[in-house]
Amino acid sequence: MLKTVNLTYKYEDKTVALKDVNVDLKKGEIIGIVGPNGSGKTTLFLNFVGILIPTKGEVLFNGQKVKYRKKYLIELRRKVGIVFQDPEKQIFYSRVYDDVAFALRNLGLEEKEVEKRVYNALKTVKALDLENKPVHFLSYGQKKRVAIASVLALDTEVIFLDEPTAGLDPYMVDIIVDIIKEIKRKGKRVVISSHNMDLIYSICDYIYVLNNGIVLGEGRTKEIFLQDEILKGANLKQPWLVRLHKNLGIPLYKSEEELYANWNKIKL
Ligand code: ADP
């Protein structure tokens, strides 16, 4: 499993984007990295997947330091995938099928295996009907799903999703939430960065709160969202469901469904 140990990252222009960050992916199945814009979420993800090299500290994979050599990094990419915030950065081919197949063909997989993986991945992201479409004519939400499918097809153990719902309408957000749950059901570890607290609350079981490159707090989702000072420190709002529970003075339920199911037991 992946973790960072006292990770510090400084960009060339001397911006210190991460300071002594310790994040351990073992702590949850769906991990949330939350923080306002510029808090260091993307930089953390890029360090985790070996695209950026830590200035100080290290990234450990299965207890071993990540080595920044081509051969090692190719192996790492087979186990750890990332979906960038901007799906355009992940599009290489004009037809959806070929785009999802691209990295698999690069790995030298047989065409039969490529086909199986492409269809499985497109099915998971509910995009089988897009198979023959030219990628450049897809809507933003469709591009986002195809970008997720390209990474899913690689069958990595861990998937980082950088702001997976940014720029999407509420209907598409629900679809992405279902896709993330499905990825978890397939036994993969998912790491999501977001400043959408409702999304994070509904889906993550462990959270790290980042602000100005520093981890302000970490813990189980419900515990973190009850700590006003940590959220305020990072300029984050409590999820609406947590605010509702607090205002009604009732125990905290994880989802709307759970709240409704227990409604009869609640004394207002
Ligand atoms: P987030 O993903 O939380 O919005 P980022 O990791 O993108 O945060 O950015 C963290 C900090 O690093 C910000 O101050 C940002 O301006 C800076 N930063 C990001 N990319 C670069 C870059 N390529 N060069 C210099 N500074 C950068």
py3Dmol code that shows the C-alpha trace and the ligand (Angstrom):
import py3Dmol

protein = """\
ATOM      1  CA  MET A   1       0.000   0.000   0.000  1.00  0.00           C
ATOM      2  CA  LEU A   2       1.017   3.606  -0.564  1.00  0.00           C
ATOM      3  CA  LYS A   3       1.969   6.229   1.967  1.00  0.00           C
ATOM      4  CA  THR A   4       3.945   9.441   2.193  1.00  0.00           C
ATOM      5  CA  VAL A   5       6.459  10.079   4.953  1.00  0.00           C
ATOM      6  CA  ASN A   6       7.176  13.723   5.813  1.00  0.00           C
ATOM      7  CA  LEU A   7       6.626  14.664   2.194  1.00  0.00           C
ATOM      8  CA  THR A   8       7.632  18.199   1.242  1.00  0.00           C
ATOM      9  CA  TYR A   9       7.284  19.474  -2.316  1.00  0.00           C
ATOM     10  CA  LYS A  10       8.663  22.741  -3.641  1.00  0.00           C
ATOM     11  CA  TYR A  11       7.980  23.873  -7.222  1.00  0.00           C
ATOM     12  CA  GLU A  12      10.752  25.439  -9.319  1.00  0.00           C
ATOM     13  CA  ASP A  13       9.468  28.928  -8.554  1.00  0.00           C
ATOM     14  CA  LYS A  14       9.994  28.094  -4.839  1.00  0.00           C
ATOM     15  CA  THR A  15       6.283  27.698  -4.023  1.00  0.00           C
ATOM     16  CA  VAL A  16       6.160  25.178  -1.179  1.00  0.00           C
ATOM     17  CA  ALA A  17       3.024  23.202  -2.073  1.00  0.00           C
ATOM     18  CA  LEU A  18       3.365  20.448   0.582  1.00  0.00           C
ATOM     19  CA  LYS A  19       5.042  20.542   3.980  1.00  0.00           C
ATOM     20  CA  ASP A  20       5.816  17.400   5.981  1.00  0.00           C
ATOM     21  CA  VAL A  21       2.738  15.588   4.769  1.00  0.00           C
ATOM     22  CA  ASN A  22       2.002  12.086   6.110  1.00  0.00           C
ATOM     23  CA  VAL A  23      -0.835  10.350   4.281  1.00  0.00           C
ATOM     24  CA  ASP A  24      -1.380   6.602   4.590  1.00  0.00           C
ATOM     25  CA  LEU A  25      -3.817   4.989   2.152  1.00  0.00           C
ATOM     26  CA  LYS A  26      -4.161   1.956   4.401  1.00  0.00           C
ATOM     27  CA  LYS A  27      -6.475   3.965   6.665  1.00  0.00           C
ATOM     28  CA  GLY A  28      -9.573   3.752   4.466  1.00  0.00           C
ATOM     29  CA  GLU A  29     -11.135   2.153   1.425  1.00  0.00           C
ATOM     30  CA  ILE A  30     -12.293   5.417  -0.101  1.00  0.00           C
ATOM     31  CA  ILE A  31     -10.034   8.183   1.140  1.00  0.00           C
ATOM     32  CA  GLY A  32     -10.862  11.860   0.783  1.00  0.00           C
ATOM     33  CA  ILE A  33      -8.225  14.546   0.440  1.00  0.00           C
ATOM     34  CA  VAL A  34     -10.091  17.767   1.092  1.00  0.00           C
ATOM     35  CA  GLY A  35      -8.993  21.363   1.069  1.00  0.00           C
ATOM     36  CA  PRO A  36      -9.608  24.644  -0.712  1.00  0.00           C
ATOM     37  CA  ASN A  37      -8.103  25.503  -4.093  1.00  0.00           C
ATOM     38  CA  GLY A  38      -4.337  25.710  -3.907  1.00  0.00           C
ATOM     39  CA  SER A  39      -4.077  23.624  -0.728  1.00  0.00           C
ATOM     40  CA  GLY A  40      -1.857  21.029  -2.416  1.00  0.00           C
ATOM     41  CA  LYS A  41      -4.245  18.211  -3.353  1.00  0.00           C
ATOM     42  CA  THR A  42      -3.095  17.806  -6.967  1.00  0.00           C
ATOM     43  CA  THR A  43       0.550  18.135  -5.972  1.00  0.00           C
ATOM     44  CA  LEU A  44       0.050  15.342  -3.436  1.00  0.00           C
ATOM     45  CA  PHE A  45      -1.537  13.087  -6.061  1.00  0.00           C
ATOM     46  CA  LEU A  46       1.270  13.745  -8.553  1.00  0.00           C
ATOM     47  CA  ASN A  47       3.836  12.813  -5.892  1.00  0.00           C
ATOM     48  CA  PHE A  48       1.914   9.660  -5.048  1.00  0.00           C
ATOM     49  CA  VAL A  49       1.925   8.409  -8.637  1.00  0.00           C
ATOM     50  CA  GLY A  50       5.561   9.286  -9.304  1.00  0.00           C
ATOM     51  CA  ILE A  51       4.946  12.153 -11.755  1.00  0.00           C
ATOM     52  CA  LEU A  52       6.567  14.592  -9.301  1.00  0.00           C
ATOM     53  CA  ILE A  53       9.618  13.716  -7.201  1.00  0.00           C
ATOM     54  CA  PRO A  54       9.478  14.745  -3.507  1.00  0.00           C
ATOM     55  CA  THR A  55      11.770  17.611  -2.542  1.00  0.00           C
ATOM     56  CA  LYS A  56      12.089  16.063   0.939  1.00  0.00           C
ATOM     57  CA  GLY A  57      10.632  12.965   2.541  1.00  0.00           C
ATOM     58  CA  GLU A  58       9.397  10.025   0.536  1.00  0.00           C
ATOM     59  CA  VAL A  59       6.625   7.970  -0.957  1.00  0.00           C
ATOM     60  CA  LEU A  60       6.529   4.321   0.112  1.00  0.00           C
ATOM     61  CA  PHE A  61       4.863   1.577  -1.915  1.00  0.00           C
ATOM     62  CA  ASN A  62       4.382  -1.699  -0.040  1.00  0.00           C
ATOM     63  CA  GLY A  63       6.959  -0.547   2.487  1.00  0.00           C
ATOM     64  CA  GLN A  64       9.618   0.309  -0.105  1.00  0.00           C
ATOM     65  CA  LYS A  65      10.755   3.744  -1.227  1.00  0.00           C
ATOM     66  CA  VAL A  66       9.539   4.639  -4.711  1.00  0.00           C
ATOM     67  CA  LYS A  67      12.539   4.787  -7.028  1.00  0.00           C
ATOM     68  CA  TYR A  68      12.512   7.438  -9.721  1.00  0.00           C
ATOM     69  CA  ARG A  69      13.850   5.218 -12.480  1.00  0.00           C
ATOM     70  CA  LYS A  70      11.952   4.519 -15.681  1.00  0.00           C
ATOM     71  CA  LYS A  71      11.656   0.771 -15.152  1.00  0.00           C
ATOM     72  CA  TYR A  72      10.396   1.150 -11.596  1.00  0.00           C
ATOM     73  CA  LEU A  73       7.936   3.884 -12.543  1.00  0.00           C
ATOM     74  CA  ILE A  74       6.475   1.773 -15.362  1.00  0.00           C
ATOM     75  CA  GLU A  75       5.826  -0.958 -12.768  1.00  0.00           C
ATOM     76  CA  LEU A  76       4.286   1.591 -10.393  1.00  0.00           C
ATOM     77  CA  ARG A  77       1.898   2.824 -13.112  1.00  0.00           C
ATOM     78  CA  ARG A  78       0.613  -0.739 -13.490  1.00  0.00           C
ATOM     79  CA  LYS A  79      -0.463  -0.669  -9.856  1.00  0.00           C
ATOM     80  CA  VAL A  80      -1.411   2.949  -9.298  1.00  0.00           C
ATOM     81  CA  GLY A  81      -3.621   4.965 -11.646  1.00  0.00           C
ATOM     82  CA  ILE A  82      -4.650   8.609 -11.745  1.00  0.00           C
ATOM     83  CA  VAL A  83      -7.578  10.357 -13.393  1.00  0.00           C
ATOM     84  CA  PHE A  84      -6.699  14.012 -13.888  1.00  0.00           C
ATOM     85  CA  GLN A  85      -9.134  16.787 -13.146  1.00  0.00           C
ATOM     86  CA  ASP A  86      -9.132  17.859 -16.794  1.00  0.00           C
ATOM     87  CA  PRO A  87     -10.209  14.905 -18.980  1.00  0.00           C
ATOM     88  CA  GLU A  88      -8.613  16.535 -22.047  1.00  0.00           C
ATOM     89  CA  LYS A  89      -5.215  15.678 -20.518  1.00  0.00           C
ATOM     90  CA  GLN A  90      -6.118  12.027 -20.740  1.00  0.00           C
ATOM     91  CA  ILE A  91      -7.404  11.821 -24.285  1.00  0.00           C
ATOM     92  CA  PHE A  92      -5.025  10.450 -26.886  1.00  0.00           C
ATOM     93  CA  TYR A  93      -7.156   8.868 -29.592  1.00  0.00           C
ATOM     94  CA  SER A  94     -10.114  10.026 -31.613  1.00  0.00           C
ATOM     95  CA  ARG A  95     -12.454   7.058 -31.087  1.00  0.00           C
ATOM     96  CA  VAL A  96     -13.595   6.176 -27.556  1.00  0.00           C
ATOM     97  CA  TYR A  97     -12.736   2.471 -27.908  1.00  0.00           C
ATOM     98  CA  ASP A  98      -9.194   3.191 -29.141  1.00  0.00           C
ATOM     99  CA  ASP A  99      -8.668   5.815 -26.492  1.00  0.00           C
ATOM    100  CA  VAL A 100      -9.477   3.389 -23.668  1.00  0.00           C
ATOM    101  CA  ALA A 101      -7.428   0.671 -25.415  1.00  0.00           C
ATOM    102  CA  PHE A 102      -4.379   2.925 -25.928  1.00  0.00           C
ATOM    103  CA  ALA A 103      -2.500   2.253 -22.669  1.00  0.00           C
ATOM    104  CA  LEU A 104      -3.407  -1.449 -22.773  1.00  0.00           C
ATOM    105  CA  ARG A 105      -1.942  -1.850 -26.253  1.00  0.00           C
ATOM    106  CA  ASN A 106       1.142   0.017 -24.995  1.00  0.00           C
ATOM    107  CA  LEU A 107       1.487  -2.611 -22.287  1.00  0.00           C
ATOM    108  CA  GLY A 108       1.645  -5.189 -25.054  1.00  0.00           C
ATOM    109  CA  LEU A 109      -1.554  -7.012 -24.050  1.00  0.00           C
ATOM    110  CA  GLU A 110      -3.185  -9.349 -26.543  1.00  0.00           C
ATOM    111  CA  GLU A 111      -6.029  -7.797 -28.520  1.00  0.00           C
ATOM    112  CA  LYS A 112      -8.541 -10.228 -26.968  1.00  0.00           C
ATOM    113  CA  GLU A 113      -7.559  -9.143 -23.455  1.00  0.00           C
ATOM    114  CA  VAL A 114      -7.617  -5.486 -24.573  1.00  0.00           C
ATOM    115  CA  GLU A 115     -11.159  -5.923 -25.845  1.00  0.00           C
ATOM    116  CA  LYS A 116     -12.327  -7.585 -22.624  1.00  0.00           C
ATOM    117  CA  ARG A 117     -10.850  -4.854 -20.457  1.00  0.00           C
ATOM    118  CA  VAL A 118     -12.135  -1.994 -22.631  1.00  0.00           C
ATOM    119  CA  TYR A 119     -15.709  -3.315 -22.566  1.00  0.00           C
ATOM    120  CA  ASN A 120     -15.575  -3.992 -18.809  1.00  0.00           C
ATOM    121  CA  ALA A 121     -14.287  -0.483 -18.130  1.00  0.00           C
ATOM    122  CA  LEU A 122     -16.845   1.178 -20.427  1.00  0.00           C
ATOM    123  CA  LYS A 123     -19.577  -0.856 -18.753  1.00  0.00           C
ATOM    124  CA  THR A 124     -18.492   0.259 -15.271  1.00  0.00           C
ATOM    125  CA  VAL A 125     -18.645   3.926 -16.301  1.00  0.00           C
ATOM    126  CA  LYS A 126     -21.963   3.366 -18.098  1.00  0.00           C
ATOM    127  CA  ALA A 127     -20.498   4.358 -21.447  1.00  0.00           C
ATOM    128  CA  LEU A 128     -20.806   1.238 -23.602  1.00  0.00           C
ATOM    129  CA  ASP A 129     -22.953   3.216 -26.041  1.00  0.00           C
ATOM    130  CA  LEU A 130     -20.082   5.654 -26.640  1.00  0.00           C
ATOM    131  CA  GLU A 131     -17.698   2.996 -27.968  1.00  0.00           C
ATOM    132  CA  ASN A 132     -17.570   4.306 -31.541  1.00  0.00           C
ATOM    133  CA  LYS A 133     -17.990   8.009 -30.864  1.00  0.00           C
ATOM    134  CA  PRO A 134     -15.243  10.479 -31.697  1.00  0.00           C
ATOM    135  CA  VAL A 135     -13.903  11.625 -28.297  1.00  0.00           C
ATOM    136  CA  HIS A 136     -13.747  15.274 -29.303  1.00  0.00           C
ATOM    137  CA  PHE A 137     -17.516  15.481 -29.763  1.00  0.00           C
ATOM    138  CA  LEU A 138     -18.344  14.107 -26.326  1.00  0.00           C
ATOM    139  CA  SER A 139     -19.846  16.267 -23.603  1.00  0.00           C
ATOM    140  CA  TYR A 140     -17.641  17.183 -20.649  1.00  0.00           C
ATOM    141  CA  GLY A 141     -19.347  14.562 -18.436  1.00  0.00           C
ATOM    142  CA  GLN A 142     -18.918  11.865 -21.089  1.00  0.00           C
ATOM    143  CA  LYS A 143     -15.211  12.768 -21.487  1.00  0.00           C
ATOM    144  CA  LYS A 144     -14.824  12.503 -17.735  1.00  0.00           C
ATOM    145  CA  ARG A 145     -16.319   8.991 -17.770  1.00  0.00           C
ATOM    146  CA  VAL A 146     -14.118   7.911 -20.681  1.00  0.00           C
ATOM    147  CA  ALA A 147     -11.048   9.237 -18.817  1.00  0.00           C
ATOM    148  CA  ILE A 148     -12.056   7.142 -15.780  1.00  0.00           C
ATOM    149  CA  ALA A 149     -12.573   4.097 -18.041  1.00  0.00           C
ATOM    150  CA  SER A 150      -9.047   4.457 -19.494  1.00  0.00           C
ATOM    151  CA  VAL A 151      -7.585   4.207 -16.002  1.00  0.00           C
ATOM    152  CA  LEU A 152      -9.979   1.483 -14.849  1.00  0.00           C
ATOM    153  CA  ALA A 153      -8.980  -0.669 -17.827  1.00  0.00           C
ATOM    154  CA  LEU A 154      -5.416  -0.737 -16.477  1.00  0.00           C
ATOM    155  CA  ASP A 155      -6.767  -2.701 -13.497  1.00  0.00           C
ATOM    156  CA  THR A 156      -4.536  -0.926 -10.964  1.00  0.00           C
ATOM    157  CA  GLU A 157      -4.807  -1.569  -7.216  1.00  0.00           C
ATOM    158  CA  VAL A 158      -5.258   2.113  -6.412  1.00  0.00           C
ATOM    159  CA  ILE A 159      -7.060   4.857  -8.339  1.00  0.00           C
ATOM    160  CA  PHE A 160      -6.596   8.557  -7.649  1.00  0.00           C
ATOM    161  CA  LEU A 161      -9.467  10.759  -8.833  1.00  0.00           C
ATOM    162  CA  ASP A 162      -8.574  14.442  -8.836  1.00  0.00           C
ATOM    163  CA  GLU A 163     -11.748  16.529  -8.384  1.00  0.00           C
ATOM    164  CA  PRO A 164     -13.913  13.899 -10.127  1.00  0.00           C
ATOM    165  CA  THR A 165     -17.100  15.986 -10.032  1.00  0.00           C
ATOM    166  CA  ALA A 166     -15.721  19.456 -10.790  1.00  0.00           C
ATOM    167  CA  GLY A 167     -17.759  21.136 -13.520  1.00  0.00           C
ATOM    168  CA  LEU A 168     -20.466  18.451 -13.586  1.00  0.00           C
ATOM    169  CA  ASP A 169     -24.219  18.921 -13.125  1.00  0.00           C
ATOM    170  CA  PRO A 170     -25.969  17.196 -10.170  1.00  0.00           C
ATOM    171  CA  TYR A 171     -27.239  14.339 -12.357  1.00  0.00           C
ATOM    172  CA  MET A 172     -23.719  13.592 -13.584  1.00  0.00           C
ATOM    173  CA  VAL A 173     -22.362  13.911 -10.017  1.00  0.00           C
ATOM    174  CA  ASP A 174     -24.717  11.079  -8.973  1.00  0.00           C
ATOM    175  CA  ILE A 175     -23.454   8.939 -11.856  1.00  0.00           C
ATOM    176  CA  ILE A 176     -19.837   9.548 -10.812  1.00  0.00           C
ATOM    177  CA  VAL A 177     -20.714   8.631  -7.195  1.00  0.00           C
ATOM    178  CA  ASP A 178     -22.199   5.320  -8.417  1.00  0.00           C
ATOM    179  CA  ILE A 179     -19.086   4.678 -10.510  1.00  0.00           C
ATOM    180  CA  ILE A 180     -16.818   5.302  -7.503  1.00  0.00           C
ATOM    181  CA  LYS A 181     -18.866   2.882  -5.370  1.00  0.00           C
ATOM    182  CA  GLU A 182     -18.645   0.296  -8.150  1.00  0.00           C
ATOM    183  CA  ILE A 183     -14.845   0.730  -8.329  1.00  0.00           C
ATOM    184  CA  LYS A 184     -14.707   0.121  -4.567  1.00  0.00           C
ATOM    185  CA  ARG A 185     -16.849  -3.012  -4.957  1.00  0.00           C
ATOM    186  CA  LYS A 186     -14.257  -4.305  -7.406  1.00  0.00           C
ATOM    187  CA  GLY A 187     -11.804  -4.282  -4.474  1.00  0.00           C
ATOM    188  CA  LYS A 188      -9.793  -1.245  -5.495  1.00  0.00           C
ATOM    189  CA  ARG A 189      -8.684   1.524  -3.194  1.00  0.00           C
ATOM    190  CA  VAL A 190      -9.964   4.913  -4.276  1.00  0.00           C
ATOM    191  CA  VAL A 191      -8.526   8.297  -3.334  1.00  0.00           C
ATOM    192  CA  ILE A 192     -10.610  11.368  -4.150  1.00  0.00           C
ATOM    193  CA  SER A 193      -9.645  15.004  -3.934  1.00  0.00           C
ATOM    194  CA  SER A 194     -12.440  17.512  -3.709  1.00  0.00           C
ATOM    195  CA  HIS A 195     -13.706  20.680  -2.157  1.00  0.00           C
ATOM    196  CA  ASN A 196     -17.277  19.371  -2.470  1.00  0.00           C
ATOM    197  CA  MET A 197     -17.943  18.395   1.148  1.00  0.00           C
ATOM    198  CA  ASP A 198     -21.323  16.771   0.432  1.00  0.00           C
ATOM    199  CA  LEU A 199     -19.661  14.378  -2.004  1.00  0.00           C
ATOM    200  CA  ILE A 200     -16.824  13.590   0.383  1.00  0.00           C
ATOM    201  CA  TYR A 201     -19.202  13.042   3.308  1.00  0.00           C
ATOM    202  CA  SER A 202     -21.406  10.654   1.362  1.00  0.00           C
ATOM    203  CA  ILE A 203     -18.657   8.510  -0.071  1.00  0.00           C
ATOM    204  CA  CYS A 204     -15.378   8.554   1.907  1.00  0.00           C
ATOM    205  CA  ASP A 205     -14.612   6.605   5.045  1.00  0.00           C
ATOM    206  CA  TYR A 206     -11.357   8.387   5.983  1.00  0.00           C
ATOM    207  CA  ILE A 207     -10.346  11.984   5.364  1.00  0.00           C
ATOM    208  CA  TYR A 208      -7.267  14.171   5.344  1.00  0.00           C
ATOM    209  CA  VAL A 209      -7.828  17.932   5.526  1.00  0.00           C
ATOM    210  CA  LEU A 210      -5.192  19.973   3.725  1.00  0.00           C
ATOM    211  CA  ASN A 211      -4.618  23.688   3.920  1.00  0.00           C
ATOM    212  CA  ASN A 212      -1.615  25.582   2.562  1.00  0.00           C
ATOM    213  CA  GLY A 213       0.223  22.317   2.036  1.00  0.00           C
ATOM    214  CA  ILE A 214      -0.198  21.188   5.649  1.00  0.00           C
ATOM    215  CA  VAL A 215      -2.419  18.380   6.998  1.00  0.00           C
ATOM    216  CA  LEU A 216      -4.701  20.164   9.472  1.00  0.00           C
ATOM    217  CA  GLY A 217      -6.447  16.997  10.563  1.00  0.00           C
ATOM    218  CA  GLU A 218      -7.241  13.416   9.651  1.00  0.00           C
ATOM    219  CA  GLY A 219      -9.767  10.845  10.806  1.00  0.00           C
ATOM    220  CA  ARG A 220     -12.926   8.873  10.126  1.00  0.00           C
ATOM    221  CA  THR A 221     -15.360  10.943   8.069  1.00  0.00           C
ATOM    222  CA  LYS A 222     -18.016  11.484  10.742  1.00  0.00           C
ATOM    223  CA  GLU A 223     -15.428  12.484  13.347  1.00  0.00           C
ATOM    224  CA  ILE A 224     -13.703  15.009  11.101  1.00  0.00           C
ATOM    225  CA  PHE A 225     -16.934  16.668  10.030  1.00  0.00           C
ATOM    226  CA  LEU A 226     -17.936  17.232  13.637  1.00  0.00           C
ATOM    227  CA  GLN A 227     -14.778  19.204  14.318  1.00  0.00           C
ATOM    228  CA  ASP A 228     -15.608  22.792  13.456  1.00  0.00           C
ATOM    229  CA  GLU A 229     -12.137  24.158  14.051  1.00  0.00           C
ATOM    230  CA  ILE A 230     -10.493  21.859  11.478  1.00  0.00           C
ATOM    231  CA  LEU A 231     -13.062  22.722   8.800  1.00  0.00           C
ATOM    232  CA  LYS A 232     -12.910  26.437   9.577  1.00  0.00           C
ATOM    233  CA  GLY A 233      -9.107  26.280   9.474  1.00  0.00           C
ATOM    234  CA  ALA A 234      -9.357  25.075   5.887  1.00  0.00           C
ATOM    235  CA  ASN A 235     -12.280  27.341   4.964  1.00  0.00           C
ATOM    236  CA  LEU A 236     -14.525  24.349   4.332  1.00  0.00           C
ATOM    237  CA  LYS A 237     -18.271  24.135   4.913  1.00  0.00           C
ATOM    238  CA  GLN A 238     -19.894  21.304   6.790  1.00  0.00           C
ATOM    239  CA  PRO A 239     -21.903  18.978   4.518  1.00  0.00           C
ATOM    240  CA  TRP A 240     -25.619  19.893   4.483  1.00  0.00           C
ATOM    241  CA  LEU A 241     -26.509  16.562   6.101  1.00  0.00           C
ATOM    242  CA  VAL A 242     -24.202  17.250   9.062  1.00  0.00           C
ATOM    243  CA  ARG A 243     -25.625  20.773   9.463  1.00  0.00           C
ATOM    244  CA  LEU A 244     -29.147  19.326   9.443  1.00  0.00           C
ATOM    245  CA  HIS A 245     -28.326  16.749  12.145  1.00  0.00           C
ATOM    246  CA  LYS A 246     -26.637  19.383  14.272  1.00  0.00           C
ATOM    247  CA  ASN A 247     -29.536  21.814  13.960  1.00  0.00           C
ATOM    248  CA  LEU A 248     -32.048  19.080  14.838  1.00  0.00           C
ATOM    249  CA  GLY A 249     -29.815  17.836  17.675  1.00  0.00           C
ATOM    250  CA  ILE A 250     -29.963  14.197  16.519  1.00  0.00           C
ATOM    251  CA  PRO A 251     -27.244  11.513  16.130  1.00  0.00           C
ATOM    252  CA  LEU A 252     -25.312  11.702  12.884  1.00  0.00           C
ATOM    253  CA  TYR A 253     -26.340   9.342  10.078  1.00  0.00           C
ATOM    254  CA  LYS A 254     -24.062   8.723   7.134  1.00  0.00           C
ATOM    255  CA  SER A 255     -26.570   9.106   4.338  1.00  0.00           C
ATOM    256  CA  GLU A 256     -29.997  10.518   3.591  1.00  0.00           C
ATOM    257  CA  GLU A 257     -31.273   6.933   3.218  1.00  0.00           C
ATOM    258  CA  GLU A 258     -29.956   6.001   6.666  1.00  0.00           C
ATOM    259  CA  LEU A 259     -31.552   9.103   8.173  1.00  0.00           C
ATOM    260  CA  TYR A 260     -34.977   8.357   6.634  1.00  0.00           C
ATOM    261  CA  ALA A 261     -34.765   4.686   7.674  1.00  0.00           C
ATOM    262  CA  ASN A 262     -34.255   5.758  11.300  1.00  0.00           C
ATOM    263  CA  TRP A 263     -36.716   8.643  11.251  1.00  0.00           C
ATOM    264  CA  ASN A 264     -39.292   6.875  13.493  1.00  0.00           C
ATOM    265  CA  LYS A 265     -36.709   6.383  16.233  1.00  0.00           C
ATOM    266  CA  ILE A 266     -35.654  10.031  16.282  1.00  0.00           C
ATOM    267  CA  LYS A 267     -37.019  12.172  19.096  1.00  0.00           C
ATOM    268  CA  LEU A 268     -37.095  15.818  18.080  1.00  0.00           C
TER     269      LEU A 268
END
"""
ligand_1 = """\
27
ADP
P -5.054 22.072 -5.265
O -5.034 20.840 -6.072
O -5.459 21.831 -3.831
O -5.855 23.171 -5.887
P -2.300 22.409 -6.123
O -1.543 21.205 -5.729
O -2.738 22.542 -7.533
O -3.547 22.605 -5.137
O -1.422 23.699 -5.774
C -0.748 23.858 -4.535
C 0.131 25.105 -4.624
O 1.168 24.903 -5.585
C -0.618 26.369 -5.057
O -0.043 27.464 -4.376
C -0.316 26.432 -6.543
O -0.349 27.783 -7.001
C 1.098 25.888 -6.602
N 1.423 25.253 -7.881
C 0.744 24.253 -8.502
N 1.351 23.912 -9.650
C 2.448 24.699 -9.752
C 3.491 24.824 -10.726
N 3.551 24.033 -11.803
N 4.458 25.751 -10.507
C 4.424 26.543 -9.408
N 3.473 26.479 -8.451
C 2.497 25.565 -8.625
"""
view = py3Dmol.view(width=600, height=400)
view.addModel(protein, "pdb")
view.setStyle({"model": 0}, {"cartoon": {"style": "trace"}})
view.addModel(ligand_1, "xyz")
view.setStyle({"model": 1}, {"stick": {}})
view.zoomTo()
view.show()
